[in-house]
Amino acid sequence: MENSSDNIRSQMRKGLLEYCILSILARKEAYSSAILDELKAANMLVVEGTLYPLLIREKNQGLLSYRWEESPQGPPRKYYCLTEKGRAQLGEMDAAWKEIVESLDNIRNKGI
């Protein structure tokens, strides 16, 4: 059973996942397992059942595209990359994030 603190972290992470995925793909194209590994390494605890619907939704919104590449082991891999629309969306998310952080800092530091 999750305690209140764990639930808060979980809800905040869910809200940031789309932003994180676009940020990862802005640096390089990647297949889903690599995206998942990078999210986990950053302590963004995500399971495949959460990642795949997000990737599909972002692709359907025109933010991502993908290509198939043969894998040295196992089946071909689907590599995702940002589209121009995805880069524009990421820029808007960057600006919104900066504004949110500044607002939170102003609230937390008010009166100091």
C-alpha positions as CSV (number, residue, x, y, z in Angstrom):
1,M,0.0,0.0,0.0
2,E,1.4,3.4,-1.0
3,N,1.8,6.1,1.6
4,S,0.7,9.6,0.9
5,S,4.2,10.7,0.0
6,D,4.6,7.9,-2.6
7,N,1.2,8.7,-4.1
8,I,2.2,12.4,-4.5
9,R,5.4,11.4,-6.2
10,S,3.6,9.0,-8.5
11,Q,1.0,11.6,-9.5
12,M,3.7,14.2,-10.2
13,R,5.7,11.7,-12.3
14,K,2.7,10.8,-14.4
15,G,2.1,14.5,-15.2
16,L,5.7,14.8,-16.4
17,L,6.1,11.6,-18.4
18,E,5.2,13.1,-21.8
19,Y,7.6,16.0,-21.2
20,C,10.3,13.5,-20.3
21,I,9.8,11.3,-23.3
22,L,10.0,14.3,-25.7
23,S,13.1,15.5,-23.9
24,I,14.8,12.1,-24.3
25,L,13.9,12.0,-28.0
26,A,15.1,15.5,-28.6
27,R,18.7,14.3,-27.9
28,K,18.5,11.1,-30.0
29,E,16.1,8.7,-31.5
30,A,15.5,5.6,-29.3
31,Y,13.5,2.4,-29.1
32,S,11.0,1.9,-26.3
33,S,13.2,-0.2,-24.1
34,A,15.9,2.4,-24.2
35,I,13.4,5.2,-23.3
36,L,12.1,3.0,-20.5
37,D,15.7,2.4,-19.2
38,E,16.5,6.1,-19.3
39,L,13.3,7.0,-17.4
40,K,14.1,4.3,-14.8
41,A,17.7,5.6,-14.4
42,A,16.3,9.0,-13.7
43,N,14.0,7.5,-11.0
44,M,10.9,8.1,-13.1
45,L,9.4,4.8,-12.2
46,V,7.5,3.7,-15.3
47,V,6.3,0.4,-16.6
48,E,5.8,-0.7,-20.2
49,G,2.0,-0.5,-19.8
50,T,2.3,3.2,-19.1
51,L,5.0,4.0,-21.7
52,Y,3.4,2.4,-24.8
53,P,0.1,4.3,-24.6
54,L,2.0,7.5,-24.3
55,L,4.2,6.8,-27.3
56,I,1.1,5.9,-29.3
57,R,-0.7,9.0,-28.3
58,E,2.3,11.2,-29.0
59,K,2.7,9.6,-32.4
60,N,-1.0,10.0,-33.2
61,Q,-0.7,13.7,-32.3
62,G,2.1,14.1,-34.8
63,L,4.8,14.7,-32.1
64,L,6.7,11.5,-32.9
65,S,7.5,9.3,-35.9
66,Y,9.2,6.0,-36.0
67,R,11.2,3.7,-38.2
68,W,11.9,-0.1,-38.0
69,E,15.5,-1.3,-37.7
70,E,16.7,-4.9,-37.6
71,S,18.1,-5.9,-34.3
72,P,21.3,-7.9,-33.9
73,Q,19.4,-10.1,-31.4
74,G,15.6,-10.6,-31.5
75,P,12.9,-9.0,-33.6
76,P,13.2,-5.6,-35.4
77,R,13.1,-2.5,-33.1
78,K,10.8,0.5,-33.6
79,Y,13.0,3.6,-33.2
80,Y,11.1,6.8,-32.2
81,C,12.2,10.3,-33.1
82,L,10.7,13.8,-32.7
83,T,8.9,15.5,-35.6
84,E,9.1,19.2,-36.1
85,K,5.7,19.4,-34.4
86,G,7.2,17.5,-31.5
87,R,10.1,19.9,-31.2
88,A,7.7,22.8,-31.2
89,Q,5.7,21.1,-28.5
90,L,8.8,20.5,-26.4
91,G,9.7,24.2,-26.7
92,E,6.3,25.1,-25.4
93,M,6.7,22.6,-22.5
94,D,10.1,24.0,-21.7
95,A,8.6,27.5,-21.5
96,A,5.7,26.3,-19.4
97,W,8.0,24.3,-17.1
98,K,10.2,27.4,-16.5
99,E,7.1,29.5,-15.7
100,I,5.8,26.8,-13.3
101,V,9.2,26.6,-11.5
102,E,9.4,30.4,-11.2
103,S,5.9,30.6,-9.9
104,L,6.6,27.9,-7.3
105,D,9.8,29.6,-6.3
106,N,7.9,32.9,-5.8
107,I,5.2,31.2,-3.7
108,R,7.7,29.3,-1.6
109,N,10.1,32.3,-1.1
110,K,7.4,35.0,-0.5
111,G,8.1,37.0,2.6
112,I,11.8,36.1,2.7
